[in-house]
């Protein structure tokens, strides 16, 4: 047992941290927030040049390989700076899903483009009046010769405006679920912005009888369900890693602030009330780190990880919001100002806590896993 | 990160599981009545259980498992801290009588003597601790020195080859059943408060040492008040550096926070609660089908997993030669608050039945929950309150200024 990162992971962590600290300051988040650009193109290109887009993707498809634990390291570094770019939907969600498909043609076609940073993909799953999950998918896919016709409405599709493809989940009459990579330029696709509190560029995506060639289908029926169930665990863990980065930042800046800020003639960090807030944050951060680490490790080992992934998502989702709010409390009024960065973490934590299954959703999964 | 036991650790884990399943009487785990991570030291309820306890402790002593992580030359097995942790986990999961392992002698005094004791002290006490022949109580708290342990007033004054003790200790758990005290006393009354303390070993039979029982909230005799009036002990019983007792105490407390967790007990108790909700109905519906029950138990399962992870981490750090000083405080906060949370959740699920004591035939799960509800009050107070642990995490861990 060794609960530290290994040497390669430590190197990756350090280089990612120093790169992102330099290239993704909070001013960039504000710049993207106020502009029409979906995400900062230059940053995306630089990240691709560093080889990040190949993480978790087989060398066979020009990726650099790597485990779920390695991806977790990178996601954490991205969470530390609230990265406003579609790494998660493109590389983690789409990369993983495409890779697990048995459609060799599309793997060879799309994965190298992802690795090169030339393909942006977003994930179209949630539907109106649905929350996250694989049940009650009402978007339909109907076979039509060598094509499939997709119809339905998807919500909370991140970075849809910059995307080249939509990784889309739909229902097929009598065969369960289908997963397709839908080209964003196909006729019949409509996008509407869904502004959210974390400034993420989410969209409503409407598919009006969109024609999808059979070669763009990743999986149907049982295959699709297996892939998606595994994807749920991967997404839960990756989101936890991202939140881990955010709460580690919140803890670090709050402790620094508590040491500097003087009131009543002493640093506020000398007051027990503040110390206990910080201690609570530290215990939460550690708990989140090891729980997430365990789930990522199990995924990396190819072991069943649903219980651990859901435990992590249930816990970290609550902890992230709790910690971000304590960060605000320690900073006082300044943290209520737009110019201060604390609210970026609060926003991101709250959004991430609801993404890919809320705490309640994952507690129910844990309940099933422990035999209830 | 790698969460796997080594081959040797896994083999030891499996050996323990086999041993405990074979050697403990069938259904033994249904006998002990204590809640995880309590300091109430609940006694066995009948004479037969006391017998099982004694004969089982002899068996584990014969295996050399009472002090497995001690060096071989001191009667240990030279096992790693991780193997010690595995042992603690398996024993507590099976609710096995632990004897002196996982106790003050083997878990705190022994390791401290190995670090700071003289050769003579080691020769005198270590073999007996290793064989489970002697036991200790912790002489820390005093009426005016609780969380503020630096304020101890019990004095030890040198006279010839002796130290003369005067003062009072309180909340002395198990002192009436132990042989010796591992006691912190004031050896320099003029020094600043943290700088004038030392550790001594005090024989319970020392003339001038008297005890009075204190009954705890469960109705059991676990606490004592101990009075020392001109109690003379050999000067050689001073352990470690004179007037550096407070610094030694910090280390002793780390051992205590790790030793006394009994992490497997959480899992065992949780499994009993899970079994109960799967087989019992309220208003015609299985408890396990009620969403709030499912979710609150899933939350407890998650916290137990966190407790395990923080527990393994302290062992892993010790094996790397690092002091898990702050980490043992995180572990203590997390697991003791879990002890209370689990009791609270179980109480909520059982509803009015949760309040029943073992004297009622309607009491569910052997009335463990009503006991646990009370017992777990001790968890977040004993061995340094949660507030003291948070001070440690904030000051030593995060570098915030001392108040």
Interface residues (C-beta under 8 A of the other chain):
Chain A: X1 X2 X3 X4 X5 X6 X69 X255 X258 X259 X266 X267 X269 X270 X271 X272 X274 X275 X276 X278 X279 X280 X282 X283 X286 X287 X290 X291 X293 X294 X296 X297 X298 X308 X311 X314 X315 X360 X363 X364 X366 X367 X370 X371 X372
Chain B: X1 X2 X3 X4 X5 X6 X9 X82 X274 X277 X278 X288 X291 X293 X294 X295 X297 X298 X299 X301 X302 X305 X306 X309 X310 X312 X313 X316 X327 X330 X333 X334 X387 X389 X390 X391 X393 X394 X395 X397 X398 X399 X400 X401 X402 X403
